[in-house]
Structure formats: structure tokens, C-alpha cells
Amino acid sequence: MTDDLSSLAGRTQDIYARQASRFDADRSRRLHERAWLDRFTHGLRRGASILDLGCGGGEPIAAHLIDSGYAVTGVDACEALIALARRRRPGADWRVADMRALDLAGRFDGVLGWNSVFHLTRDEQRALLPRLCALVNPGGRLMITVGPKDGEVAGHVGEERVYHASLAPAEYAAILNHAGLHVIDFVAEDPECASQSVLLAARRD
């Protein structure tokens, strides 16, 4: 990690706190993620439980899942964004929390980390992923957006630079496999999903 990225890695939550309104306003509602969300929820019963990590203001992904009949628990470290989600969908379970220190009872039929897990350093991801896998019910699924390869880069939230990191696809697969999940699919820079790299996995048992 370069000194510049190392410094940036510890400022993600502060950046989102400052840029919450701009981030929410700029967030596309076109739901270009729909095809992946359909794959993620395939086979889940109506009312199935889904953990949305990094849910932001609850739109568009959490709202889509709620409208599709799923019981969503949304978690985000940004209080301002969670406040927006609570106003928009007061019937859902919204929580302010750092995903690195999750303390949740029970398991979920789906665990989703869309544009959130990749804000952690690679070592933080290595520590978090087994804990996320442990939250997945038998037959459940986990889906996260990652990078196309091992590395660190800077993205943008509003007018500020923000940290991104990714493990190699093979390392993600090894971690998930060790935790009892298998990778269903991984697409690097999917041209049909705004060039996002998506990893979908399912619990074997």
C-alpha cells in the first residue's frame, strides 16, 4: 500500500459522512444491478431475510429487495444515510454499524455487500469474509462487488477521493470455500452492470 492510499484507507467513513447528501443524490436509480440481484435472490422464498451491508440511503437496492417481498436488514456506518433510509422505508430494520465490528444475532438467507466491502483494506476483507459466511443460512447466498484483480485504487465519492481494494479472485474463492461456500460466478468488469466486478457464492450445506 502506498503512503497515499494508506492514509486514504482510514478516512472512508469520514468521507461518506461529509458527502452523504451528494452521494445519495448522485446514486443512480436505474437499477443496472437488477440481473445480478435476480440471481442473488433466485430460489429464495418470499419473506426471506437479507442483510444489506453498506445500504446507504436504502435506494435503489434495498428498496427493490423490500418491494420484492424480502425482509431486509440494512447496515451502514453513515448515520446521515441510515436516517434517509429510515424515512423512506420505516418498516425495515436499519442499523448504524461498522461492518468490521458486526454484532448480529441469527443468520440470513442472503448477505449482500454491494459497493461496500471493497472499501476495506485487503487484510480487513480477509478478516471479515469468514464472519460474513458464518451469517449465511444453509442454502443461502452471498454476493459482493470486488475489483477485477488484486490491488488498491482510489475512487471518488462526490468530490473526494475514496479508498478501494480487492483480493485476487482465486483468494476470494479460497476464503469462501474454507468457510463452506462455493463461488457460483465471478464476472470482472461486467459490461452489462456498469463495468462492476461481481462475485456470487452459495453455502454448500
trRosetta pair geometry for C-beta under 8 A, 3 or more apart (Angstrom, degrees):
i j d omega theta_ij theta_ji phi_ij phi_ji
1 5 5.1 -126 -167 89 86 111
1 6 4.6 110 130 -70 119 88
1 9 7.1 -24 -160 -27 145 142
1 121 7.3 -31 -78 -137 147 114
1 152 5.9 43 -114 9 80 167
2 5 4.8 85 55 15 83 100
2 6 6.7 -142 93 -10 39 90
2 152 7.8 -161 16 87 84 130
3 6 5.5 -54 -143 35 30 117
3 7 6.5 30 158 -18 63 104
4 7 6.1 -59 -157 34 27 107
4 8 6.4 22 150 -16 63 112
4 154 7.9 -56 132 -51 109 136
5 8 5.3 -56 -144 40 37 114
5 9 6.2 51 155 -38 68 98
5 152 5.1 93 -180 138 156 134
5 154 6.7 -136 -103 -58 88 95
5 163 6.2 111 -163 -121 78 102
6 9 5.8 -44 -151 16 29 117
6 10 7.8 15 158 -9 55 101
7 10 6.8 -69 -169 34 33 101
7 11 7.1 17 148 -15 66 119
8 11 5.9 -76 -155 36 39 111
8 12 7.9 68 156 -58 69 73
8 154 6.1 -44 161 -106 171 108
8 161 6.2 -60 -130 116 134 107
8 162 7.1 159 176 -152 110 23
8 163 4.4 150 122 -64 100 100
9 12 7.2 -21 -171 -29 35 103
9 121 5.3 40 -162 -68 141 101
9 163 4.4 125 -95 -129 54 171
9 165 7.5 23 -112 -30 113 127
11 14 5.0 -60 -166 48 72 114
11 15 5.6 78 134 -32 89 101
11 162 8.0 -130 93 -123 89 64
11 163 7.5 120 51 -11 78 113
12 15 5.7 -59 -151 33 29 112
12 16 6.5 22 158 -13 66 105
12 119 4.8 111 -143 175 156 122
12 162 5.9 79 -120 -158 79 97
12 163 5.7 -86 -68 40 105 100
13 16 5.9 -55 -148 39 33 107
13 17 6.3 37 152 -23 65 105
13 77 4.9 -75 -119 126 111 136
13 78 7.0 -172 -154 -73 73 75
13 98 7.4 -41 -82 -103 142 102
14 17 5.5 -53 -148 33 32 115
14 18 6.5 26 156 -14 65 105
15 18 6.0 -60 -153 39 30 105
15 19 5.9 -5 161 9 67 119
15 157 5.5 109 143 59 114 130
15 160 4.9 -157 -146 109 109 143
15 162 5.3 -179 110 -96 161 100
16 19 6.0 -72 -130 57 29 92
16 20 6.1 65 162 -76 66 74
16 23 6.5 -11 -141 -17 75 162
16 77 7.2 96 70 80 142 97
16 78 4.5 -101 128 -76 117 133
16 81 7.1 -39 164 -21 112 132
16 157 6.2 -52 -88 155 65 164
16 162 7.9 66 -53 -115 81 139
17 20 6.2 -12 -150 -36 24 110
17 78 5.7 -167 -80 -130 61 91
17 79 7.5 32 -118 32 96 84
17 80 6.6 122 -142 7 59 119
18 158 7.7 -117 108 46 88 152
18 160 7.0 71 82 -17 126 152
19 22 4.8 -65 -166 55 77 111
19 23 5.0 84 129 -33 95 102
19 157 4.8 133 94 132 157 102
19 158 3.7 -145 -140 -1 122 135
19 159 7.7 -170 -107 30 120 62
19 160 6.0 -131 -51 25 137 118
20 23 5.8 -57 -142 36 23 111
20 24 6.3 18 162 -15 62 108
20 57 7.9 119 -178 -60 90 107
20 78 5.6 167 -99 171 114 135
20 80 3.8 70 144 93 173 132
20 81 5.3 -139 -146 -52 108 83
20 84 7.8 177 166 -16 111 129
21 24 6.0 -57 -146 38 28 107
21 25 6.2 25 157 -16 64 110
21 80 7.3 -69 -46 155 72 137
22 25 5.8 -59 -145 40 29 110
22 26 6.0 19 160 -12 66 114
22 157 7.7 118 94 155 108 73
22 158 3.8 64 104 -100 143 114
22 159 7.7 -47 156 -5 166 78
23 26 6.0 -66 -144 43 25 104
23 27 6.3 41 155 -45 63 100
23 56 7.1 -130 129 -141 117 118
23 81 7.5 -38 84 -87 125 121
23 157 5.4 -9 -90 -169 113 100
23 158 6.1 -74 -57 -41 72 92
24 27 5.7 -39 -148 7 31 119
24 56 6.7 160 -95 171 82 110
24 57 4.5 56 -120 -16 120 148
24 59 7.7 73 -157 57 90 102
24 81 6.5 176 -67 -116 115 87
24 84 6.0 -121 -119 -143 157 178
26 158 7.2 178 -2 -85 145 59
27 56 6.7 126 -89 155 160 159
27 57 7.3 -179 28 37 154 113
27 59 6.9 129 103 99 132 83
27 60 7.4 -175 138 -12 109 81
28 31 8.0 -152 125 -29 93 32
28 32 6.8 13 113 -1 140 107
28 60 7.5 -54 109 -2 59 126
28 194 7.9 165 40 -79 156 153
29 59 6.2 -15 -108 159 101 110
29 60 4.7 131 -139 -65 64 124
30 60 7.7 -147 44 -4 28 163
31 34 4.7 62 143 -52 103 99
31 37 7.8 -55 -171 13 101 143
31 60 4.9 -113 -74 123 88 146
31 61 7.7 145 -120 -82 86 57
31 64 6.0 115 -120 -74 134 148
32 192 7.9 -175 -179 151 95 54
32 193 5.7 142 139 -142 98 51
32 194 5.0 93 105 -27 153 106
33 36 5.3 -64 -172 50 72 109
33 37 5.4 73 130 -28 92 106
33 60 7.9 162 37 82 113 108
33 61 6.3 -14 73 -95 148 104
33 114 6.6 27 -134 -146 156 146
33 193 6.2 66 -103 -147 52 107
33 196 7.8 -12 -96 47 90 151
34 37 5.5 -60 -143 39 31 111
34 38 6.2 35 158 -23 67 104
34 64 7.4 -129 -104 -165 81 156
35 38 5.7 -51 -151 32 30 113
35 39 6.8 29 150 -16 62 103
35 192 6.6 -5 34 129 152 121
35 193 6.9 -118 53 -75 109 106
36 39 5.6 -53 -151 36 37 111
36 40 6.2 42 149 -24 67 105
36 143 6.8 149 163 -174 106 147
36 190 7.9 135 -60 64 123 171
36 193 6.1 43 -23 -106 124 148
36 198 5.4 -94 -124 -165 146 163
36 200 7.1 -159 -159 -63 92 125
37 40 5.3 -50 -144 35 34 117
37 41 6.3 14 162 -3 67 109
37 61 6.9 -168 -92 -141 136 89
37 64 6.5 26 156 112 166 135
37 65 7.2 -125 -165 -73 124 89
38 41 6.4 -66 -142 48 26 95
38 42 6.5 54 152 -59 62 90
39 42 5.5 -25 -149 -14 33 120
39 143 7.9 120 93 -92 96 144
39 184 7.7 -178 164 110 116 141
39 185 7.5 -41 164 36 152 136
39 200 6.1 -36 121 -123 121 167
40 110 6.1 86 161 -150 98 135
40 112 6.6 50 -174 -93 153 109
40 141 5.6 -179 -159 111 64 141
40 143 4.6 -68 -106 -14 119 149
40 200 6.3 -131 -87 -126 75 115
41 44 4.8 -79 -166 30 69 125
41 48 7.6 158 -147 65 89 137
41 50 7.7 -35 -96 -82 100 137
41 65 7.3 177 -73 -124 139 90
41 68 6.8 32 159 128 171 149
41 70 6.9 -104 -126 -60 129 141
41 110 6.6 -38 -94 -65 67 160
41 141 7.9 -135 -76 47 28 139
43 139 7.8 -116 129 169 127 106
44 48 4.0 -92 178 22 108 165
44 50 7.9 41 -174 -64 164 105
44 70 7.0 22 125 -101 137 115
44 109 5.4 117 -132 140 114 134
44 110 6.4 -37 -86 -36 151 120
44 141 7.8 -94 -57 16 115 114
45 48 5.2 128 60 -51 67 100
45 109 7.9 -115 36 -133 79 168
46 69 4.1 -41 -146 144 91 139
46 70 7.6 -120 -151 -72 45 52
47 69 6.4 -51 -42 157 50 91
47 70 7.0 159 -117 -124 5 38
47 71 5.8 28 -167 -25 54 105
48 70 5.5 -36 67 -128 76 92
48 71 6.9 -155 95 26 27 87
48 109 4.0 -71 -177 57 108 158
48 110 6.7 70 132 -3 119 102
49 70 7.4 140 -111 -177 13 89
49 71 4.9 -35 -101 76 62 108
49 73 7.0 17 -172 -6 95 105
49 106 7.8 -35 131 133 169 126
49 107 7.8 124 82 110 135 53
49 108 4.6 -120 114 -137 103 72
49 109 5.1 123 54 8 67 90
49 110 7.4 -177 100 32 51 70
49 137 7.8 99 58 -19 107 132
50 65 5.6 -95 68 179 156 145
50 70 4.9 27 0 156 122 134
50 71 6.9 152 20 76 72 52
50 72 5.2 -25 72 -106 99 67
50 73 7.2 -175 91 27 48 70
50 108 6.1 97 -122 -179 19 121
50 109 6.6 -52 -70 66 62 85
50 110 4.2 -11 -115 69 86 107
50 111 7.6 -180 -159 -79 60 27
50 112 6.3 18 180 -3 105 114
51 72 8.0 140 -98 -159 19 58
51 73 5.1 -22 -109 69 66 104
51 75 6.9 3 -172 2 90 115
51 104 7.3 51 -113 180 138 174
51 108 4.4 -125 -15 -46 101 171
51 110 7.1 -166 29 98 65 59
51 111 4.8 -4 61 -118 110 70
51 112 6.7 177 89 27 58 69
51 135 6.4 -19 12 144 157 138
52 55 4.2 75 117 -87 113 104
52 61 6.6 160 -143 113 133 114
52 62 5.0 -162 66 -89 174 99
52 65 7.0 -177 -63 32 130 155
52 72 5.7 6 -6 -164 120 106
52 73 6.9 174 23 83 73 49
52 74 4.7 -20 69 -108 111 70
52 75 6.9 168 85 24 57 69
52 112 5.1 -12 -112 68 61 113
52 114 7.6 -28 -155 21 87 101
53 75 5.3 -17 -115 67 58 109
53 76 8.0 139 -173 -78 41 56
53 99 5.1 66 -162 -104 121 131
53 111 7.1 25 -12 -177 113 84
53 112 6.6 -176 23 90 76 54
53 113 4.5 -17 68 -100 118 79
53 116 5.2 -168 119 97 85 153
53 117 7.0 56 104 -56 131 85
53 132 7.7 -63 -24 -114 155 122
54 75 7.3 -3 -25 90 34 74
54 76 5.8 84 -132 -106 29 83
54 99 7.0 -32 -44 -42 86 137
54 113 6.2 72 20 -153 118 65
54 114 6.8 -150 83 64 113 56
54 115 6.3 -152 129 89 139 65
54 116 2.4 -158 -15 -94 158 138
54 117 7.4 -123 -11 -30 140 54
54 119 7.7 144 -106 14 140 126
55 58 5.9 23 152 -85 109 53
55 61 7.2 -134 -141 76 70 107
55 62 4.8 41 -157 -49 114 136
55 72 7.8 116 -118 165 142 120
55 74 3.4 -35 2 -158 172 105
55 75 6.3 112 -3 45 107 36
55 76 5.1 -109 46 -43 74 108
55 81 7.7 162 90 137 70 116
55 82 7.8 76 73 -97 107 72
55 85 6.2 53 119 -98 118 156
55 94 7.3 -125 77 -127 146 88
56 59 7.5 -88 100 49 112 51
56 76 5.9 144 -59 -100 23 151
56 78 7.5 12 -124 52 49 127
56 81 4.9 -92 -165 -173 47 135
56 84 7.9 -31 148 72 67 126
56 85 7.3 135 105 -59 47 116
57 81 4.8 -104 -63 -158 67 78
57 84 3.7 -29 -138 98 102 134
57 85 5.3 -174 -171 -56 37 76
57 88 6.9 80 160 -1 87 142
58 62 4.4 -79 -149 69 64 130
58 63 5.7 90 148 -48 84 88
58 74 6.1 -36 -95 -109 85 173
58 84 6.6 -160 18 111 101 85
58 85 3.3 130 -34 -124 117 89
58 88 5.2 -178 79 69 137 131
58 89 5.4 -158 176 18 150 119
58 92 7.2 149 -130 56 129 150
58 94 7.2 -55 -71 -97 119 126
59 62 7.1 -74 -61 50 31 86
59 63 4.9 15 -101 -6 71 134
59 85 8.0 -171 -12 -102 71 75
59 88 6.6 -93 -37 165 110 169
60 63 5.7 -76 -159 50 44 112
60 64 5.7 46 152 -29 81 110
61 64 5.7 -57 -150 33 28 111
61 65 6.5 23 156 -15 65 106
61 112 7.4 -159 158 137 136 148
61 114 5.9 163 -91 53 170 153
62 65 5.7 -56 -149 38 34 110
62 66 6.2 35 153 -19 68 106
62 72 5.2 132 -156 169 90 157
62 74 5.1 7 -115 -86 151 128
62 85 6.8 17 75 -139 153 120
62 89 7.0 -144 124 32 111 157
62 92 6.9 92 165 -174 119 170
63 66 5.7 -54 -146 37 31 112
63 67 6.2 28 156 -16 65 109
63 88 7.0 -59 -86 139 117 128
63 89 6.3 -164 -100 -53 77 135
64 67 5.8 -57 -145 41 28 109
64 68 6.3 27 154 -19 63 110
65 68 5.6 -58 -147 38 31 112
65 70 4.7 -54 170 56 89 127
65 72 5.2 108 101 -75 121 126
66 69 8.0 99 175 -28 30 11
66 70 6.6 -92 -89 63 31 73
66 72 5.3 -74 -69 6 86 130
66 89 5.8 168 -8 -147 178 147
66 91 7.8 129 -158 79 131 104
66 92 5.9 -76 -96 -74 134 125
70 110 7.6 -27 -158 36 146 129
71 93 7.8 35 170 7 86 113
72 92 5.1 -17 75 -144 98 123
72 93 7.1 -170 102 41 54 80
73 92 7.5 -180 -96 174 30 90
73 93 4.4 -27 -113 84 73 117
73 94 8.0 176 -163 -81 50 28
73 95 6.9 6 180 4 92 114
73 104 7.5 111 136 -138 156 136
73 108 7.2 -117 32 -97 120 130
74 82 7.3 167 113 -121 109 83
74 85 5.7 -121 98 173 155 157
74 92 6.2 45 1 138 110 129
74 93 7.0 159 23 89 67 59
74 94 4.8 -14 68 -112 105 71
74 95 7.0 167 88 25 54 68
75 94 8.0 168 -78 -160 34 49
75 95 5.0 -18 -105 72 76 98
75 96 7.9 135 -154 -118 63 9
75 97 5.1 -44 -158 53 108 106
75 99 6.5 117 120 -83 128 83
75 102 7.2 17 -167 -111 166 105
76 81 5.2 -71 120 90 154 122
76 82 5.3 -171 60 -61 107 92
76 85 7.5 135 15 -7 132 144
76 94 7.9 -22 21 -166 96 91
76 95 8.0 145 26 84 54 54
76 96 6.8 -40 79 -117 63 55
76 97 7.8 96 58 45 20 59
76 116 8.0 -114 -112 -120 78 133
77 96 6.8 72 -144 -168 27 72
77 97 6.7 -72 -89 96 62 27
77 98 5.0 49 -101 -90 116 62
77 99 7.3 -85 -46 -10 104 75
78 81 4.1 55 93 15 116 111
78 82 6.6 166 90 -11 61 85
78 96 7.6 -121 74 -130 22 94
79 82 5.7 -58 -146 40 33 110
79 83 6.3 40 154 -26 66 104
79 96 5.2 13 -94 -113 71 143
80 83 5.6 -50 -151 30 31 116
80 84 6.9 34 150 -19 61 100
81 84 5.6 -48 -156 31 38 113
81 85 6.6 38 148 -18 66 103
82 85 5.4 -51 -148 36 38 114
82 86 6.3 41 153 -22 68 103
82 94 5.1 150 -161 160 92 116
82 95 7.1 -93 -135 90 140 14
82 96 5.0 -119 9 -72 165 84
83 86 5.8 -52 -148 34 31 112
83 87 6.6 29 154 -17 63 105
84 87 5.9 -59 -153 36 32 109
84 88 6.2 22 156 -14 67 112
85 88 5.8 -62 -144 41 30 107
85 89 6.2 -35 179 42 68 96
85 92 7.2 -73 160 74 102 127
85 94 4.8 156 104 -114 121 144
86 89 7.5 -83 -128 66 18 58
86 90 6.0 50 178 -105 62 64
86 94 5.0 -127 -70 49 84 150
87 90 7.1 5 -132 -64 17 90
89 92 4.6 25 126 4 115 117
89 94 7.8 128 80 -47 94 120
97 101 6.9 -134 -178 80 92 84
97 102 6.3 86 142 -106 135 62
97 103 7.7 -143 -145 28 140 76
98 101 4.8 44 78 29 103 100
98 102 7.8 -127 93 -53 53 58
99 102 5.7 -1 -154 -49 46 106
99 113 7.6 84 -143 -118 160 116
99 116 6.8 107 -25 149 154 119
99 117 7.4 -102 116 -95 160 68
99 120 7.6 -98 79 -56 117 129
99 128 6.5 41 134 -140 101 138
100 120 6.8 143 -71 -114 109 128
100 124 5.9 -51 -105 -162 123 112
100 127 7.5 44 -144 94 90 119
100 128 6.1 -81 -109 -82 63 114
102 131 6.8 150 54 142 117 129
102 135 7.9 -36 125 -63 148 144
104 135 6.7 38 77 -120 127 126
107 134 7.9 -115 -107 142 102 55
107 135 5.4 165 -134 -172 67 47
107 136 6.5 -7 -169 98 108 6
107 137 4.6 132 125 -68 125 75
107 140 7.3 -163 154 -5 111 159
108 111 5.4 116 76 -66 129 79
108 135 5.5 17 20 152 97 96
108 136 6.6 -44 70 -107 76 44
108 137 6.4 -132 90 -15 24 96
108 140 6.5 127 106 -158 59 155
109 136 7.9 48 -162 -156 15 64
109 137 5.1 -29 -93 35 51 130
109 139 7.7 -24 -144 95 84 87
109 140 4.6 -159 -162 -112 40 107
109 141 7.6 19 150 24 63 73
110 136 7.7 23 -119 -127 20 89
110 140 5.8 -153 -68 -168 42 98
110 141 5.1 -3 -116 63 83 85
110 142 7.4 166 -161 -83 56 37
110 143 7.5 -8 -170 10 101 98
111 132 5.4 163 144 -176 153 96
111 135 5.4 97 -78 92 139 114
111 136 5.5 -93 0 -78 118 90
111 140 7.3 69 -6 145 84 124
111 141 7.6 -157 33 102 64 49
111 142 4.6 -9 66 -112 99 83
111 143 7.7 167 89 26 56 56
112 142 7.7 -174 -76 -154 37 49
112 143 5.4 -5 -117 64 73 92
112 144 7.5 161 -165 -79 42 54
113 116 4.9 -115 -169 64 78 105
113 117 4.0 49 149 -29 140 110
113 132 7.1 -40 -35 -131 131 155
113 142 7.8 10 6 -175 98 88
113 143 7.4 -171 35 97 64 51
113 144 4.0 0 68 -111 105 94
113 145 7.2 -135 108 24 73 66
114 143 7.3 13 -67 113 85 98
114 144 7.3 -154 -74 -138 39 41
114 145 5.5 64 -145 -9 52 112
115 118 7.1 -55 -143 38 35 110
115 145 5.4 10 -57 51 51 141
115 196 7.7 -69 -69 -132 93 136
116 119 6.2 -53 -171 12 38 111
116 144 7.9 -99 58 -141 81 91
116 145 7.9 100 20 45 57 97
117 120 6.0 -46 -175 18 52 112
117 125 6.2 86 170 -116 98 101
117 128 6.9 -168 -139 100 101 144
117 129 8.0 71 -158 -79 138 83
117 144 4.8 -17 28 -153 144 129
117 145 7.4 158 44 59 95 60
117 146 7.2 -35 89 -85 113 74
118 125 7.9 20 -102 -85 39 134
118 144 7.6 146 -37 164 86 105
118 145 6.1 -66 -14 103 128 80
118 146 5.7 159 -81 -127 113 40
118 147 6.3 129 -138 -37 129 82
118 164 5.1 11 145 -153 105 85
118 165 6.3 -177 -170 57 66 47
118 166 5.9 -9 -130 -74 105 82
119 162 6.9 -38 -124 159 105 109
119 163 6.1 95 -157 84 65 82
119 164 6.5 -48 -94 -100 48 54
119 165 7.8 69 -167 21 10 81
120 124 3.7 -124 178 97 112 124
120 125 5.0 146 93 -56 119 77
120 128 6.4 44 106 -1 176 145
120 165 6.7 -88 92 52 47 114
121 124 4.5 95 52 7 77 104
121 125 7.0 -140 94 -6 41 85
121 152 7.9 -9 -133 -101 69 124
121 163 7.8 -24 -74 149 68 138
121 165 5.5 47 -139 23 35 164
122 125 5.6 -52 -148 35 34 112
122 126 6.5 38 152 -22 65 102
122 150 7.6 41 -110 -152 141 87
122 152 7.6 -96 -30 -66 105 100
122 165 5.1 -116 -49 154 74 132
122 166 7.5 4 -93 92 94 14
122 167 5.7 121 -142 -74 100 79
123 126 5.5 -49 -148 33 35 114
123 127 6.6 31 153 -15 64 104
124 127 5.8 -57 -151 39 33 109
124 128 6.1 28 154 -18 68 112
125 128 5.6 -58 -137 40 32 108
125 129 6.0 38 167 -33 68 105
125 165 7.0 -149 -16 98 131 109
125 167 6.2 -147 101 -27 139 111
126 129 6.6 -43 -138 19 22 111
126 167 7.3 111 -67 -74 85 137
126 175 6.7 -139 -134 -104 65 143
127 130 7.6 -70 -176 31 29 98
127 131 7.4 13 146 -6 63 117
128 131 5.7 -74 -161 43 43 111
128 132 6.1 39 151 -22 81 106
129 132 5.6 -53 -145 35 35 111
129 133 6.3 38 156 -21 67 103
129 172 7.5 -155 -126 -139 158 70
129 175 4.9 46 103 141 144 136
129 176 6.8 -84 168 -71 122 70
129 179 7.0 -154 133 -12 86 155
130 133 5.5 -51 -148 34 35 115
130 134 6.5 40 152 -24 64 102
130 175 6.7 -110 -57 -179 80 96
130 178 7.4 -46 -99 96 107 104
130 179 4.7 -169 -126 -91 71 129
131 134 5.6 -49 -151 30 34 115
131 135 7.1 35 149 -21 60 102
132 135 5.7 -56 -160 28 39 114
132 136 7.3 44 146 -31 65 99
132 142 6.2 105 138 -135 111 136
133 136 5.8 -49 -161 15 42 116
133 142 6.6 -62 -98 -39 62 159
133 176 6.3 168 -90 -134 131 64
133 179 3.5 71 99 139 164 138
133 180 6.3 140 164 51 121 88
133 181 5.4 -129 -134 -12 112 122
133 203 7.6 135 -167 -92 82 94
134 179 7.0 -94 -48 -166 69 114
136 140 4.2 -161 -175 87 84 121
136 141 7.0 -160 -147 51 125 9
136 142 5.4 -76 -77 -50 140 102
136 181 6.7 48 63 -79 156 122
136 203 4.9 175 120 -48 118 122
137 140 4.0 100 56 -30 75 128
137 203 7.0 -153 95 26 36 153
138 203 5.7 -124 -128 109 34 135
138 205 5.0 -69 -126 110 101 77
139 202 7.4 -20 -166 -177 33 106
139 203 6.2 -38 0 68 16 103
139 205 7.9 -81 -37 104 60 42
140 202 7.1 180 99 -150 33 69
140 203 5.3 38 52 9 71 119
141 184 7.7 -24 -133 -5 110 138
141 200 6.7 -9 -173 -170 117 87
141 201 6.8 155 -157 86 68 46
141 202 4.9 -34 -101 -99 77 74
141 203 7.5 -124 -74 -1 33 76
142 176 7.4 -159 68 -129 136 120
142 181 6.1 -22 25 -138 123 162
142 200 7.6 161 87 -155 51 44
142 201 4.9 -13 62 65 94 97
142 202 7.6 -178 20 -82 70 28
142 203 7.9 86 -12 -44 99 79
143 198 6.8 0 -171 -173 101 97
143 199 6.9 171 -149 89 55 54
143 200 4.7 -6 -105 -107 96 73
143 201 7.3 175 -78 24 50 64
144 198 7.7 169 91 -150 37 56
144 199 5.5 -9 62 59 79 100
145 196 5.2 -45 -138 177 126 117
145 197 6.3 113 -165 73 73 59
145 198 5.6 -38 -103 -97 69 65
145 199 7.6 157 -106 18 20 77
146 166 4.7 106 173 -131 87 110
146 167 7.2 -54 -160 43 133 71
146 169 7.7 143 95 -90 146 69
146 172 6.5 -66 -82 -75 169 152
146 197 5.3 -71 74 104 68 111
146 198 7.7 141 22 -107 77 16
146 199 5.5 26 3 -8 122 120
147 150 7.6 130 82 -91 123 10
147 151 6.1 -116 124 57 158 87
147 153 7.3 137 -114 13 138 114
147 164 6.7 121 -69 147 114 110
147 165 7.2 -89 -14 158 133 24
147 166 2.7 -134 29 -13 107 153
147 197 5.8 62 180 45 14 147
148 166 7.4 88 33 100 32 167
148 188 3.8 79 -133 -159 92 112
148 189 5.2 -10 -77 -26 129 98
148 197 4.8 -162 -71 -80 61 145
149 166 6.7 103 83 97 27 127
149 168 6.1 0 -162 -115 60 70
149 169 7.4 -52 -106 -14 49 88
149 188 7.5 32 -41 -130 73 137
150 166 6.2 -142 -115 102 29 80
150 167 5.7 -13 -104 -169 84 33
150 168 4.0 -30 -43 -55 106 79
150 171 7.2 67 -82 14 113 133
151 165 7.2 -149 106 -145 37 61
151 166 6.1 8 50 53 63 92
152 163 7.2 -25 -165 -163 103 89
152 164 6.9 155 -156 88 55 57
152 165 4.6 -16 -102 -103 81 86
152 166 7.9 -179 -78 21 43 63
153 164 5.1 -17 66 67 80 108
153 165 7.9 165 22 -83 58 43
154 161 4.5 -2 178 -172 125 113
154 162 6.8 137 -162 63 71 32
154 163 6.5 -41 -109 -98 67 42
154 164 6.9 159 -110 18 16 89
155 161 7.2 142 79 -158 31 61
155 162 5.2 -33 72 66 82 89
155 163 7.9 -16 26 83 81 4
155 164 5.1 63 -12 -26 109 126
156 159 7.3 -23 -168 -140 112 15
156 160 6.8 148 -152 80 69 38
156 161 6.0 -48 -96 -104 66 44
156 162 6.4 131 -123 15 13 92
157 160 5.7 -21 66 67 78 91
157 162 4.7 51 -5 -30 104 141
166 197 7.5 28 -122 78 154 144
167 171 4.2 -106 164 83 122 125
167 172 5.3 149 82 -52 119 80
167 175 7.7 55 92 -5 169 135
168 171 4.7 91 58 4 82 103
168 172 7.3 -147 92 -5 44 83
169 172 5.6 -52 -150 34 36 113
169 173 6.4 35 154 -19 67 106
169 186 5.3 124 -144 148 124 161
169 188 7.4 -82 -58 -65 134 108
169 199 7.3 178 -131 -94 85 121
170 173 5.6 -53 -149 37 33 113
170 174 6.4 35 153 -21 65 105
171 174 5.6 -50 -145 35 35 112
171 175 6.4 35 156 -18 66 104
172 175 6.0 -59 -151 36 29 109
172 176 6.2 22 157 -13 66 111
172 183 7.4 84 114 -82 99 130
172 186 7.6 129 81 -101 136 141
172 199 5.8 -68 145 -137 152 165
173 176 5.9 -60 -145 42 29 107
173 177 6.0 31 157 -22 66 110
173 183 4.9 -58 -113 -18 93 136
173 186 7.7 -84 -64 -32 106 144
174 177 5.7 -54 -142 37 28 112
174 178 6.4 29 158 -20 62 106
175 178 5.9 -57 -151 34 28 111
175 179 6.5 13 154 -7 63 113
176 179 5.8 -68 -149 46 32 105
176 181 4.2 -67 177 78 95 106
176 182 7.0 146 124 -97 110 16
176 183 6.2 104 77 -55 147 82
176 201 5.0 -93 -171 -140 151 165
177 180 7.9 99 -177 -27 27 10
177 181 6.9 -94 -78 74 31 55
177 182 6.2 50 -101 -100 78 64
177 183 7.8 -51 -56 -12 90 86
180 203 5.8 14 128 -145 99 83
180 204 5.8 -124 180 27 69 100
180 205 6.4 -39 -174 5 118 105
181 201 4.4 66 155 151 123 123
181 202 6.3 167 -153 84 88 24
181 203 5.3 -55 -96 -91 79 49
181 204 6.7 -174 -115 -20 26 80
182 201 6.2 178 88 -154 28 90
182 202 6.3 -21 58 60 76 75
182 204 5.7 74 -11 -70 106 99
183 186 5.9 -15 -178 -33 131 104
183 199 6.5 -60 -133 -166 108 94
183 200 7.2 102 -161 79 65 49
183 201 5.0 -50 -99 -95 47 92
184 200 4.7 -49 59 107 109 98
184 201 6.0 175 1 -107 81 29
184 202 5.6 61 -47 -8 115 103
185 198 7.7 16 108 105 96 94
185 199 7.7 -173 96 -145 53 40
185 200 5.0 16 52 48 85 108
186 197 7.6 16 -177 178 84 88
186 198 7.1 -171 -143 93 48 51
186 199 4.8 2 -108 -108 92 76
186 200 7.5 -164 -71 25 51 65
187 190 4.3 57 121 -77 126 102
187 193 7.6 101 93 29 131 128
187 197 6.8 -158 97 -144 55 54
187 198 5.5 8 51 51 91 89
188 197 4.8 -3 -132 -119 50 108
189 195 4.6 -11 -162 -165 81 77
189 196 7.2 148 -122 63 36 7
189 197 5.6 -13 -43 -68 48 86
190 193 4.0 25 93 35 123 105
190 194 7.9 32 81 49 86 44
190 195 6.7 180 63 -123 47 19
190 196 5.9 -22 40 66 98 62
190 197 7.0 149 -10 -99 82 34
190 198 5.9 -11 -14 11 136 109
191 195 6.4 19 -101 -82 44 67
193 196 4.9 -75 121 44 102 98
193 198 6.4 2 90 -24 160 132
